[in-house]
Amino acid sequence: MEKRSGLGTLGGLTSVLIWSLTAPVMALAVGVDPFLYVALGDGVGALAFFVLWILRRENPLPELRIVPRWFYGLGLIGIGFHNITWVAAVQNAPPLEATLIIYTWPLLVIVLTTISLKQKLRWYHIVAGILGLAGIAALLAGRGLALGEFTLMPGHGWAVVCSLSWSVFSAVSARYSYLSSKFLGVVFLMSSLINGSIWLLIGAPPAPGLSLSIVGVASIGFALSYAAWDFGMKHGNAQMIGVLSFLTPVLSAVCLVALGQAEVTVSLLLALGLVMLGIGIARFGEARAS
C-alpha cells in the first residue's frame, strides 16, 4: 500500500481551515438561498478545474475515463447530495440538534477510513474522536442545545444521511488513491446543475449582487479545499485528518468572533480545549507507535 505522507495530511488540514470560513462567508453573503449557494459554489469549482486544464493545455479525458462511473456517483453523493441533506436536516429538525448529528462525520471518517485501508483502529484515535465530538457538543450546548431532549424528527434522519454520505465518500476515496482528483471537476459540474435546478424549482428569490460576488470569490477557495481533502484522503494520514476535522466548527466560531459577529464564551473555549486535547492525544499516540 502507498506510504502516506505529511504533505497529504497537510492537504487535509488545509481543507479544514478553509471550511472553517464557511459560516463567516455565509454570514456576509446575506440573502443567498442555500441551494443557490451550493450551485454557484460548485459551478465556480467546476469552472476553476476547466480553466486550469485549458491554461495547462491538458486533456483530462484519459484520466477521467479511468474513473469508474460508480465513483462519479459516489462523488456526487458525497459532495452534492451531502449539501442537500445538510439543508434538509436543519430545516426539518432543531438546527443545533441536526448540526450535532452532522458533525459525527469526523468520527466516522476516522472509523471508516481505518476499515477501508485495512488498518487497526488505535485507542488514541478513539479517544481523540470522543473528545472531538464532546467539543462539538459543548460548543452547541453553549448556543442553546439541550442535550438529552431529542424528539425524533425527519431532519434527524437527514442529518444521519448527511454525515454518512461525506464520511463514506472520504473513506472510499482513501481506498482508491490511484484515481485522479480531476474527477472533482465533473462532480462539481453535476452538483451545480442539480442544486441550481432545485433552486429554480422551489422558486427562491434571487440574491443581491454583492452577496453573489462574495460567494463567487469564496467558492474558488472552497473548490480548492475539496481538492485538498481528496488529496489528503488519498495520500495523507486519513485518521489524523479525521481528528483534525473536529476543528472546523470551532475555528468557524473563532472566525465569527474575530469578525465581531459572535462573542467569546466559556463553551467555545471548552470546545477548543477538548478538540485540541484530542489532537494532542492522537499525535502522542502516533508518535509512540512509530
C-alpha positions as a Markdown table, in Angstrom:
| # | Residue | x | y | z |
|---|---|---|---|---|
| 1 | Met | 0.0 | 0.0 | 0.0 |
| 2 | Glu | 1.2 | 3.5 | -0.8 |
| 3 | Lys | 3.1 | 5.2 | 2.0 |
| 4 | Arg | 1.0 | 8.1 | 3.5 |
| 5 | Ser | 2.8 | 11.4 | 3.6 |
| 6 | Gly | 2.9 | 14.5 | 5.8 |
| 7 | Leu | 2.1 | 16.6 | 2.7 |
| 8 | Gly | -1.1 | 14.7 | 2.2 |
| 9 | Thr | -2.1 | 15.3 | 5.8 |
| 10 | Leu | -1.3 | 19.0 | 5.4 |
| 11 | Gly | -3.7 | 18.9 | 2.4 |
| 12 | Gly | -6.5 | 17.6 | 4.7 |
| 13 | Leu | -5.7 | 20.3 | 7.3 |
| 14 | Thr | -5.8 | 23.0 | 4.6 |
| 15 | Ser | -9.3 | 21.9 | 3.7 |
| 16 | Val | -10.4 | 22.1 | 7.3 |
| 17 | Leu | -9.0 | 25.6 | 7.7 |
| 18 | Ile | -10.8 | 26.8 | 4.5 |
| 19 | Trp | -14.1 | 25.1 | 5.6 |
| 20 | Ser | -13.9 | 27.0 | 8.9 |
| 21 | Leu | -14.5 | 30.2 | 6.8 |
| 22 | Thr | -17.9 | 28.8 | 5.5 |
| 23 | Ala | -20.0 | 30.3 | 8.3 |
| 24 | Pro | -18.4 | 33.8 | 8.2 |
| 25 | Val | -18.8 | 33.8 | 4.4 |
| 26 | Met | -22.5 | 32.8 | 4.6 |
| 27 | Ala | -23.0 | 35.5 | 7.3 |
| 28 | Leu | -21.6 | 38.1 | 4.9 |
| 29 | Ala | -23.5 | 36.8 | 1.9 |
| 30 | Val | -26.9 | 37.9 | 3.1 |
| 31 | Gly | -29.9 | 36.7 | 1.2 |
| 32 | Val | -28.4 | 33.8 | -0.7 |
| 33 | Asp | -30.6 | 30.7 | -0.8 |
| 34 | Pro | -28.6 | 27.5 | 0.3 |
| 35 | Phe | -29.3 | 25.7 | -3.0 |
| 36 | Leu | -28.2 | 28.8 | -4.9 |
| 37 | Tyr | -25.1 | 29.0 | -2.7 |
| 38 | Val | -24.1 | 25.4 | -3.4 |
| 39 | Ala | -25.0 | 25.7 | -7.1 |
| 40 | Leu | -22.9 | 28.8 | -7.5 |
| 41 | Gly | -20.0 | 27.4 | -5.4 |
| 42 | Asp | -19.8 | 24.1 | -7.2 |
| 43 | Gly | -20.2 | 25.9 | -10.5 |
| 44 | Val | -17.2 | 28.1 | -9.8 |
| 45 | Gly | -15.4 | 25.0 | -8.7 |
| 46 | Ala | -16.1 | 23.2 | -12.0 |
| 47 | Leu | -15.0 | 26.4 | -13.9 |
| 48 | Ala | -11.8 | 26.5 | -11.9 |
| 49 | Phe | -10.9 | 23.0 | -13.0 |
| 50 | Phe | -11.8 | 23.6 | -16.6 |
| 51 | Val | -9.8 | 26.9 | -16.7 |
| 52 | Leu | -6.8 | 25.1 | -15.2 |
| 53 | Trp | -7.0 | 22.4 | -17.8 |
| 54 | Ile | -7.1 | 25.0 | -20.6 |
| 55 | Leu | -4.2 | 27.0 | -19.2 |
| 56 | Arg | -2.1 | 23.9 | -18.9 |
| 57 | Arg | -3.3 | 22.7 | -22.3 |
| 58 | Glu | -4.2 | 19.5 | -20.6 |
| 59 | Asn | -6.6 | 16.8 | -21.9 |
| 60 | Pro | -8.1 | 15.3 | -18.7 |
| 61 | Leu | -10.3 | 12.8 | -20.6 |
| 62 | Pro | -7.8 | 9.8 | -20.4 |
| 63 | Glu | -7.7 | 10.1 | -16.6 |
| 64 | Leu | -11.4 | 10.8 | -16.3 |
| 65 | Arg | -12.2 | 7.7 | -18.3 |
| 66 | Ile | -10.3 | 5.5 | -15.9 |
| 67 | Val | -12.6 | 6.7 | -13.0 |
| 68 | Pro | -15.5 | 4.2 | -12.6 |
| 69 | Arg | -19.0 | 5.5 | -13.1 |
| 70 | Trp | -20.0 | 4.4 | -9.6 |
| 71 | Phe | -17.2 | 6.6 | -8.2 |
| 72 | Tyr | -18.6 | 9.6 | -10.0 |
| 73 | Gly | -22.0 | 8.7 | -8.5 |
| 74 | Leu | -20.4 | 8.4 | -5.0 |
| 75 | Gly | -18.6 | 11.8 | -5.5 |
| 76 | Leu | -21.9 | 13.4 | -6.4 |
| 77 | Ile | -23.5 | 11.9 | -3.3 |
| 78 | Gly | -20.5 | 12.9 | -1.1 |
| 79 | Ile | -20.5 | 16.5 | -2.3 |
| 80 | Gly | -23.8 | 17.5 | -3.9 |
| 81 | Phe | -26.2 | 15.2 | -2.0 |
| 82 | His | -24.3 | 15.9 | 1.2 |
| 83 | Asn | -25.1 | 19.6 | 0.9 |
| 84 | Ile | -28.7 | 19.0 | 0.0 |
| 85 | Thr | -29.2 | 16.7 | 3.0 |
| 86 | Trp | -27.5 | 19.3 | 5.3 |
| 87 | Val | -30.2 | 21.9 | 4.2 |
| 88 | Ala | -32.9 | 19.3 | 4.7 |
| 89 | Ala | -31.6 | 18.4 | 8.1 |
| 90 | Val | -31.5 | 21.9 | 9.6 |
| 91 | Gln | -34.9 | 22.7 | 8.0 |
| 92 | Asn | -36.7 | 19.6 | 9.4 |
| 93 | Ala | -35.3 | 19.4 | 12.9 |
| 94 | Pro | -33.9 | 21.8 | 15.5 |
| 95 | Pro | -30.8 | 23.2 | 13.8 |
| 96 | Leu | -28.5 | 22.6 | 16.7 |
| 97 | Glu | -29.6 | 19.0 | 17.1 |
| 98 | Ala | -29.2 | 18.4 | 13.4 |
| 99 | Thr | -25.7 | 20.0 | 13.4 |
| 100 | Leu | -24.5 | 17.8 | 16.3 |
| 101 | Ile | -25.5 | 14.7 | 14.4 |
| 102 | Ile | -24.0 | 16.0 | 11.1 |
| 103 | Tyr | -20.7 | 16.6 | 12.9 |
| 104 | Thr | -20.3 | 13.0 | 13.8 |
| 105 | Trp | -18.7 | 12.8 | 10.3 |
| 106 | Pro | -15.1 | 13.4 | 11.6 |
| 107 | Leu | -15.5 | 10.4 | 13.9 |
| 108 | Leu | -17.0 | 8.3 | 11.1 |
| 109 | Val | -14.1 | 9.3 | 8.8 |
| 110 | Ile | -11.7 | 8.0 | 11.5 |
| 111 | Val | -13.5 | 4.7 | 11.8 |
| 112 | Leu | -14.4 | 4.2 | 8.1 |
| 113 | Thr | -11.0 | 5.1 | 6.7 |
| 114 | Thr | -9.4 | 2.7 | 9.1 |
| 115 | Ile | -11.7 | -0.1 | 7.7 |
| 116 | Ser | -11.2 | 0.9 | 4.1 |
| 117 | Leu | -7.5 | 1.0 | 4.4 |
| 118 | Lys | -7.5 | -2.3 | 6.4 |
| 119 | Gln | -5.7 | -0.7 | 9.3 |
| 120 | Lys | -6.1 | -1.0 | 13.0 |
| 121 | Leu | -8.3 | 1.4 | 15.0 |
| 122 | Arg | -5.9 | 2.6 | 17.7 |
| 123 | Trp | -7.1 | 3.6 | 21.2 |
| 124 | Tyr | -5.8 | 7.2 | 20.7 |
| 125 | His | -7.9 | 7.6 | 17.6 |
| 126 | Ile | -11.0 | 6.5 | 19.5 |
| 127 | Val | -10.2 | 8.9 | 22.5 |
| 128 | Ala | -9.5 | 11.8 | 20.1 |
| 129 | Gly | -12.7 | 11.2 | 18.3 |
| 130 | Ile | -14.8 | 11.1 | 21.5 |
| 131 | Leu | -13.1 | 14.3 | 22.8 |
| 132 | Gly | -13.7 | 16.0 | 19.4 |
| 133 | Leu | -17.4 | 15.1 | 19.4 |
| 134 | Ala | -17.6 | 16.2 | 23.1 |
| 135 | Gly | -16.1 | 19.5 | 22.0 |
| 136 | Ile | -18.7 | 20.0 | 19.3 |
| 137 | Ala | -21.5 | 19.1 | 21.8 |
| 138 | Ala | -20.1 | 21.7 | 24.2 |
| 139 | Leu | -20.0 | 24.4 | 21.5 |
| 140 | Leu | -23.6 | 23.7 | 20.5 |
| 141 | Ala | -24.7 | 23.5 | 24.2 |
| 142 | Gly | -23.4 | 27.0 | 24.6 |
| 143 | Arg | -25.7 | 28.1 | 21.8 |
| 144 | Gly | -28.8 | 26.5 | 23.4 |
| 145 | Leu | -28.6 | 22.8 | 22.5 |
| 146 | Ala | -30.5 | 20.9 | 25.2 |
| 147 | Leu | -28.6 | 17.6 | 25.4 |
| 148 | Gly | -30.9 | 14.6 | 26.2 |
| 149 | Glu | -34.1 | 16.2 | 25.0 |
| 150 | Phe | -34.1 | 14.9 | 21.4 |
| 151 | Thr | -37.5 | 14.3 | 19.9 |
| 152 | Leu | -37.1 | 12.2 | 16.7 |
| 153 | Met | -37.9 | 14.2 | 13.6 |
| 154 | Pro | -37.3 | 13.7 | 9.9 |
| 155 | Gly | -34.4 | 16.2 | 10.0 |
| 156 | His | -32.5 | 13.9 | 12.3 |
| 157 | Gly | -32.6 | 11.2 | 9.7 |
| 158 | Trp | -31.4 | 13.6 | 7.0 |
| 159 | Ala | -28.6 | 14.6 | 9.4 |
| 160 | Val | -27.5 | 10.9 | 9.7 |
| 161 | Val | -27.6 | 10.6 | 5.9 |
| 162 | Cys | -25.6 | 13.8 | 5.6 |
| 163 | Ser | -22.9 | 12.6 | 7.9 |
| 164 | Leu | -22.7 | 9.2 | 6.3 |
| 165 | Ser | -22.6 | 10.5 | 2.7 |
| 166 | Trp | -19.5 | 12.5 | 3.3 |
| 167 | Ser | -17.7 | 10.0 | 5.5 |
| 168 | Val | -18.3 | 7.1 | 3.2 |
| 169 | Phe | -17.1 | 9.1 | 0.2 |
| 170 | Ser | -14.0 | 10.1 | 2.1 |
| 171 | Ala | -13.3 | 6.5 | 3.1 |
| 172 | Val | -13.7 | 5.2 | -0.4 |
| 173 | Ser | -11.5 | 8.0 | -1.8 |
| 174 | Ala | -8.8 | 7.0 | 0.7 |
| 175 | Arg | -9.1 | 3.4 | -0.6 |
| 176 | Tyr | -8.8 | 4.3 | -4.3 |
| 177 | Ser | -5.8 | 6.6 | -4.0 |
| 178 | Tyr | -4.7 | 5.9 | -7.6 |
| 179 | Leu | -7.7 | 7.7 | -9.1 |
| 180 | Ser | -7.1 | 11.3 | -10.2 |
| 181 | Ser | -8.6 | 14.1 | -8.3 |
| 182 | Lys | -9.6 | 15.6 | -11.6 |
| 183 | Phe | -12.9 | 13.8 | -11.4 |
| 184 | Leu | -13.9 | 16.5 | -9.0 |
| 185 | Gly | -14.4 | 18.9 | -11.9 |
| 186 | Val | -17.1 | 16.7 | -13.3 |
| 187 | Val | -18.7 | 16.2 | -9.9 |
| 188 | Phe | -18.8 | 19.9 | -9.3 |
| 189 | Leu | -20.5 | 20.5 | -12.6 |
| 190 | Met | -23.1 | 17.8 | -11.9 |
| 191 | Ser | -23.7 | 19.1 | -8.4 |
| 192 | Ser | -24.0 | 22.7 | -9.6 |
| 193 | Leu | -26.7 | 21.7 | -12.2 |
| 194 | Ile | -28.7 | 19.6 | -9.7 |
| 195 | Asn | -28.6 | 22.3 | -6.9 |
| 196 | Gly | -29.3 | 25.0 | -9.5 |
| 197 | Ser | -32.3 | 23.1 | -10.8 |
| 198 | Ile | -33.7 | 22.7 | -7.2 |
| 199 | Trp | -33.3 | 26.4 | -6.6 |
| 200 | Leu | -35.3 | 27.2 | -9.8 |
| 201 | Leu | -38.0 | 24.6 | -8.9 |
| 202 | Ile | -38.6 | 25.9 | -5.4 |
| 203 | Gly | -38.8 | 29.5 | -6.8 |
| 204 | Ala | -36.5 | 31.0 | -4.3 |
| 205 | Pro | -35.8 | 34.8 | -4.8 |
| 206 | Pro | -32.6 | 35.9 | -6.5 |
| 207 | Ala | -29.8 | 37.1 | -4.3 |
| 208 | Pro | -28.2 | 40.6 | -4.0 |
| 209 | Gly | -25.4 | 41.2 | -6.4 |
| 210 | Leu | -22.8 | 41.9 | -3.6 |
| 211 | Ser | -23.7 | 38.6 | -1.9 |
| 212 | Leu | -23.3 | 36.7 | -5.1 |
| 213 | Ser | -19.9 | 38.3 | -5.6 |
| 214 | Ile | -18.8 | 37.3 | -2.1 |
| 215 | Val | -19.9 | 33.7 | -2.7 |
| 216 | Gly | -18.3 | 33.6 | -6.2 |
| 217 | Val | -14.9 | 34.7 | -4.9 |
| 218 | Ala | -15.0 | 32.5 | -1.8 |
| 219 | Ser | -16.1 | 29.5 | -3.9 |
| 220 | Ile | -12.6 | 29.4 | -5.6 |
| 221 | Gly | -11.1 | 28.6 | -2.2 |
| 222 | Phe | -13.8 | 26.1 | -1.3 |
| 223 | Ala | -13.2 | 24.3 | -4.6 |
| 224 | Leu | -9.6 | 24.1 | -3.8 |
| 225 | Ser | -10.5 | 22.8 | -0.3 |
| 226 | Tyr | -12.3 | 19.8 | -1.8 |
| 227 | Ala | -9.3 | 19.0 | -4.0 |
| 228 | Ala | -7.1 | 19.3 | -0.9 |
| 229 | Trp | -9.3 | 17.0 | 1.1 |
| 230 | Asp | -9.4 | 14.4 | -1.7 |
| 231 | Phe | -5.6 | 14.6 | -1.9 |
| 232 | Gly | -5.3 | 14.3 | 1.9 |
| 233 | Met | -7.6 | 11.2 | 2.0 |
| 234 | Lys | -5.6 | 9.5 | -0.8 |
| 235 | His | -2.1 | 10.4 | 0.3 |
| 236 | Gly | -2.2 | 11.6 | 3.9 |
| 237 | Asn | -2.9 | 10.2 | 7.4 |
| 238 | Ala | -6.6 | 9.8 | 7.0 |
| 239 | Gln | -7.3 | 9.0 | 10.6 |
| 240 | Met | -5.4 | 12.1 | 11.8 |
| 241 | Ile | -7.2 | 14.2 | 9.2 |
| 242 | Gly | -10.5 | 13.0 | 10.7 |
| 243 | Val | -9.3 | 14.1 | 14.2 |
| 244 | Leu | -8.3 | 17.5 | 12.8 |
| 245 | Ser | -11.7 | 17.9 | 11.2 |
| 246 | Phe | -13.3 | 18.5 | 14.6 |
| 247 | Leu | -11.6 | 21.9 | 14.4 |
| 248 | Thr | -13.9 | 23.0 | 11.6 |
| 249 | Pro | -16.9 | 24.3 | 13.6 |
| 250 | Val | -14.8 | 25.5 | 16.4 |
| 251 | Leu | -12.5 | 27.6 | 14.2 |
| 252 | Ser | -15.6 | 28.8 | 12.4 |
| 253 | Ala | -16.9 | 30.2 | 15.7 |
| 254 | Val | -13.5 | 31.8 | 16.3 |
| 255 | Cys | -13.7 | 33.5 | 12.9 |
| 256 | Leu | -17.1 | 34.8 | 13.8 |
| 257 | Val | -15.7 | 36.2 | 17.0 |
| 258 | Ala | -12.8 | 37.9 | 15.1 |
| 259 | Leu | -15.4 | 39.5 | 12.7 |
| 260 | Gly | -17.4 | 40.8 | 15.7 |
| 261 | Gln | -20.4 | 38.6 | 14.8 |
| 262 | Ala | -20.1 | 36.5 | 18.0 |
| 263 | Glu | -18.6 | 36.6 | 21.4 |
| 264 | Val | -16.1 | 34.6 | 23.3 |
| 265 | Thr | -17.9 | 32.2 | 25.5 |
| 266 | Val | -17.0 | 29.5 | 28.1 |
| 267 | Ser | -18.5 | 26.9 | 25.8 |
| 268 | Leu | -16.3 | 28.0 | 22.9 |
| 269 | Leu | -13.1 | 27.8 | 25.0 |
| 270 | Leu | -14.2 | 24.4 | 26.4 |
| 271 | Ala | -14.8 | 23.1 | 22.9 |
| 272 | Leu | -11.5 | 24.4 | 21.6 |
| 273 | Gly | -9.7 | 22.8 | 24.6 |
| 274 | Leu | -11.4 | 19.4 | 24.1 |
| 275 | Val | -10.7 | 19.3 | 20.4 |
| 276 | Met | -7.0 | 20.4 | 20.9 |
| 277 | Leu | -6.6 | 17.8 | 23.7 |
| 278 | Gly | -7.9 | 15.1 | 21.3 |
| 279 | Ile | -5.5 | 16.2 | 18.6 |
| 280 | Gly | -2.7 | 16.2 | 21.1 |
| 281 | Ile | -3.5 | 12.7 | 22.3 |
| 282 | Ala | -3.7 | 11.4 | 18.7 |
| 283 | Arg | -0.3 | 13.0 | 17.9 |
| 284 | Phe | 1.2 | 11.5 | 21.1 |
| 285 | Gly | -0.2 | 8.1 | 20.3 |
| 286 | Glu | 1.1 | 8.1 | 16.8 |
| 287 | Ala | 4.5 | 9.2 | 17.9 |
| 288 | Arg | 4.7 | 6.4 | 20.4 |
| 289 | Ala | 3.5 | 3.9 | 17.8 |
| 290 | Ser | 6.0 | 4.9 | 15.1 |
